[in-house]
Amino acid sequence: MRKSFFRAAFVAATLTVMSSQPALSQTKSDIDWQKELTSRITINGYMHGGYEYNDKGGKTTSTFNFKRAIFWGKARITDRWSFLFMHNFALSKGVLEFWTNYRLTNDNALNIRAGQFQHPFSLESPLSPTMLELVDVTSQAVTYLANGNEPLLGPNYGRDQGIMLLGDLFKDQFHYELALMNGQGINTADGNADKDVILKLEYRPVKELRIVASGQKGRGHAVNTCAWNDIAAGDNYRRDRVSFGGEAKIPTQLGRKSTTGGICLRSEFLAGKDGDVSSRGAYLTGSVAIGKGVDVIASADYYDRNTSVSGWQQTNLTGGLQYWFFRKCRLQLQYTHSFCGHLLGDDYNRVQAQMQVAF
């Protein structure tokens, strides 16, 4: 709570400094302070809430849920220097991001970012939940290998503390991100003296297509144990990752009334190594606009937690609909059947409904 208070206070202080400093090209007498402040600060947010039915483990459950209430503010301090603060009010430790970014070149070829931010590993992980098709947001492999929802570290929501170089080259056809990060997750000091190195390379041959490769090299510090690994809490262990994927967005006539724009296909292969245990997974997720603001959603998602031992694999097949009723606001309805390896239990079914409100 104290950390959240002081970080919020820092944001307020940053905005106060901005309001007290004239732009380089203006004198104090020339400035309309209200106009200057509103032109330099943007506020965004979104909420996810819904309902889930589940028969996992032979036990039927149903519940309403409230997953996210995320707000963030971005301040453009100068034409090169910006700051962002993001908070999820649905979490007890809800501070997600706080970082500053400085553009070192006249174009966007070289930026430096420091603070707590989305790490660059994987194609899917850095994408906003407001645009991803699944109620569960990310695939199993991305959830475990990129978002840190594996038991050894606990959830980190694809974010960590560190420093990163990033930029766009060759008329924005090539994008890169190179980060040096704690490897421990959000709102947490590093548990060892090692740092993780993460590199992502993205090629955009045309506007509608992205091809992405990323890798991570590091050493984790376990805070929990894991059923499919013999690493103990407190151990330092090898923690490496690699991914390769692509995304295509094809505009269609029906898609003109849909936020997705028509047809969207995204696929990625991911592999990881935690200690001596290797894991891997892949997914194919897509949406097709079929009417005014209406998309059909489908996804096939496979993940094997331990490739050396049979029984830790799971395949999720999902189908559903989403309706964009206002800009970034939508209703989602999805059914998922999960085929589980024998060490994970019986196959099970889920029905999920969710409403998204965003601005």
Residue pairs with C-beta under 8 A, 6 or more apart in sequence:
3 95
3 187
4 87
4 93
4 94
4 95
7 85
7 95
7 98
8 85
8 87
10 85
10 98
11 73
11 75
11 83
11 85
11 98
14 75
14 77
14 83
15 37
15 41
15 75
17 77
18 37
18 40
18 41
18 75
18 77
19 33
19 36
19 37
22 28
22 30
22 31
23 31
23 36
24 78
40 75
40 76
40 77
41 73
41 74
41 75
41 76
42 73
42 74
43 71
43 72
43 73
44 71
44 72
44 73
44 74
44 358
44 359
45 69
45 70
45 71
45 72
45 358
45 359
46 68
46 70
46 129
46 130
46 328
46 356
46 357
46 358
46 359
47 66
47 68
47 69
47 70
47 356
47 357
47 358
48 66
48 67
48 68
48 129
48 354
48 355
48 356
49 64
49 65
49 66
49 67
49 354
49 355
50 64
50 65
50 67
50 135
50 332
50 352
50 353
50 354
50 355
51 62
51 63
51 64
51 65
51 352
51 353
51 354
52 61
52 62
52 63
52 65
52 350
52 351
52 352
52 353
53 60
53 61
53 62
53 350
53 351
53 352
54 60
54 61
54 62
54 348
54 349
54 350
55 61
55 348
55 349
55 350
56 338
56 345
56 348
56 350
57 345
57 346
57 348
58 346
66 90
67 90
67 354
68 88
68 90
68 129
69 88
69 89
69 90
70 86
70 87
70 88
70 89
70 90
70 96
71 86
71 87
71 89
72 84
72 85
72 86
72 87
72 96
72 97
73 84
73 85
74 82
74 83
74 84
75 82
75 83
75 84
76 82
77 83
80 102
80 103
80 104
81 100
81 101
81 102
81 103
82 100
82 101
82 102
83 99
83 100
83 101
84 97
84 98
84 99
84 100
84 101
84 117
85 97
85 98
86 95
86 96
86 97
86 98
87 94
87 95
87 96
88 94
88 96
93 186
93 187
95 116
95 186
95 187
96 116
96 157
96 159
96 186
97 115
97 116
97 117
97 118
97 159
98 115
98 116
99 113
99 114
99 115
99 116
99 117
100 113
100 114
100 115
101 111
101 112
101 113
102 111
102 112
102 113
103 110
103 111
104 110
104 111
104 112
105 167
107 168
108 167
108 168
108 172
109 167
109 168
109 169
110 165
110 167
111 165
111 166
111 167
112 163
112 164
112 165
113 163
113 164
113 165
113 166
114 162
114 163
114 164
115 161
116 159
116 160
116 161
116 186
116 187
117 159
117 160
117 164
118 125
118 126
118 158
118 159
119 125
119 126
119 146
119 158
119 159
119 160
119 162
119 179
119 181
119 198
119 216
120 126
120 164
120 166
120 177
120 178
120 179
120 198
120 199
120 200
120 214
121 145
121 146
121 158
121 198
121 200
121 214
121 215
121 216
121 241
121 243
122 142
122 145
122 146
122 212
122 214
122 241
122 243
122 245
122 268
122 270
123 210
123 212
123 214
123 243
123 245
123 246
123 247
123 266
123 268
124 132
124 138
124 139
124 142
124 146
124 245
124 266
124 268
124 283
125 138
125 142
125 146
125 147
125 158
126 158
129 137
130 328
130 356
130 358
131 259
131 260
132 138
133 264
133 285
133 286
133 287
133 295
133 297
133 299
133 322
134 285
134 297
134 299
134 318
134 334
135 320
135 332
135 334
135 352
135 353
135 354
136 143
136 336
136 352
138 146
138 147
139 268
139 281
139 283
139 285
139 299
139 301
139 303
140 281
140 283
140 301
140 302
140 303
140 314
140 316
141 268
141 270
141 279
141 280
141 281
141 282
141 283
141 301
141 302
141 303
142 268
142 270
142 283
143 149
144 150
144 272
144 279
144 281
144 303
144 305
145 241
145 243
145 270
145 271
145 272
145 279
145 281
146 158
146 241
146 243
146 270
147 155
147 156
147 157
147 158
148 154
148 155
148 156
148 157
148 158
148 185
149 155
150 226
150 274
151 224
151 225
151 226
151 227
152 220
152 222
152 223
152 224
152 225
152 226
152 229
152 231
152 237
152 274
153 184
153 185
153 220
153 222
153 223
153 224
154 185
154 223
154 224
155 185
156 184
156 185
156 186
156 188
157 186
159 185
159 186
160 181
160 182
160 183
160 184
160 185
160 186
160 196
161 181
161 182
161 184
161 186
161 188
162 179
162 180
162 181
162 182
162 195
162 196
163 179
163 180
163 181
164 177
164 178
164 179
164 180
164 181
165 176
165 177
165 178
165 179
166 175
166 176
166 177
166 178
167 175
167 176
168 174
168 175
169 175
169 176
172 204
173 203
173 204
173 205
174 201
174 202
174 203
174 204
175 200
175 201
175 202
175 204
176 199
176 200
176 201
176 202
177 198
177 199
177 200
178 197
178 198
178 199
178 200
179 196
179 197
179 198
179 199
180 195
180 196
180 197
181 195
181 196
181 198
181 218
182 188
182 189
182 190
182 195
182 196
183 190
183 194
183 195
183 196
183 218
183 219
183 220
183 221
183 239
184 190
184 191
184 220
184 221
190 221
191 221
191 223
191 236
192 219
192 221
192 236
194 218
194 219
194 236
195 218
196 216
196 217
196 218
196 219
196 239
197 216
197 217
197 218
198 214
198 215
198 216
198 217
199 214
199 215
199 216
200 212
200 213
200 214
201 212
201 213
201 214
202 210
202 211
202 212
203 210
203 211
203 212
204 210
204 211
205 211
208 248
208 249
208 250
208 251
209 246
209 247
209 248
209 249
210 246
210 247
210 248
211 245
211 246
212 243
212 244
212 245
212 246
212 247
212 268
213 243
213 244
214 241
214 242
214 243
214 244
215 240
215 241
215 242
215 243
216 239
216 240
216 241
216 242
217 240
218 239
218 240
219 236
219 237
219 238
219 239
220 236
220 237
220 238
220 239
220 274
221 234
221 235
221 236
222 231
222 232
222 233
222 234
222 235
222 236
222 237
223 233
224 233
225 231
225 232
225 233
226 274
227 343
228 277
228 305
228 306
228 309
228 312
228 343
229 274
229 275
229 277
229 306
230 275
231 237
231 274
231 275
235 275
237 274
237 275
238 273
238 274
238 275
239 272
239 273
239 274
240 272
240 273
241 270
241 271
241 272
241 273
242 270
242 271
242 272
243 268
243 269
243 270
243 271
244 268
244 269
245 266
245 267
245 268
245 269
246 266
246 267
246 268
247 264
247 265
247 266
247 267
248 263
248 264
248 265
248 266
249 260
249 261
249 262
249 263
249 264
250 262
250 263
250 264
251 261
251 262
252 261
252 262
252 263
252 289
254 262
254 289
254 290
254 291
254 292
255 261
255 262
255 263
255 289
256 262
257 289
257 291
257 292
257 293
257 324
258 289
258 292
258 293
258 294
258 295
258 324
259 293
259 324
259 327
259 328
259 330
260 287
260 289
260 295
260 324
261 289
262 288
262 289
263 286
263 287
263 288
263 289
264 286
264 287
265 284
265 285
265 286
266 283
266 284
266 285
266 286
267 282
267 283
267 284
267 285
268 282
268 283
269 280
269 281
269 282
270 280
270 281
270 282
271 278
271 279
271 280
271 281
272 278
272 279
272 280
273 279
277 306
277 308
278 306
278 307
278 308
279 303
279 304
279 305
279 306
279 307
280 303
280 304
280 307
281 301
281 302
281 303
281 304
282 301
282 302
283 299
283 300
283 301
283 302
284 299
284 300
284 301
285 297
285 298
285 299
285 300
285 301
286 297
286 298
286 299
287 295
287 296
287 297
287 298
287 322
288 295
288 296
289 295
290 296
293 323
293 324
293 325
294 321
294 322
294 323
294 324
295 321
295 322
295 323
295 324
296 319
296 320
296 321
297 318
297 319
297 320
297 321
297 322
297 332
297 334
298 318
298 319
299 316
299 317
299 318
299 319
300 315
300 316
300 317
300 318
301 315
301 316
301 317
301 318
302 313
302 314
302 315
302 316
303 313
303 314
304 312
304 313
304 314
304 341
305 312
305 313
306 312
309 343
310 341
311 341
311 342
311 343
311 344
312 341
312 343
312 344
313 340
313 341
313 344
314 338
314 339
314 340
314 341
314 344
315 338
315 339
316 336
316 337
316 338
316 339
317 336
317 337
317 339
318 334
318 335
318 336
319 334
319 335
320 332
320 333
320 334
320 335
320 352
321 332
321 333
321 334
322 330
322 331
322 332
322 333
323 330
323 331
324 330
325 331
327 358
328 356
328 358
328 359
329 355
329 356
329 357
329 358
330 355
330 356
331 353
331 354
331 355
331 356
332 352
332 353
332 354
332 355
332 356
333 351
333 352
333 353
334 351
334 352
334 353
335 349
335 350
335 351
335 352
336 349
336 350
336 351
336 352
337 347
337 348
337 349
338 347
338 348
338 349
338 350
339 347
340 346
340 347
340 348
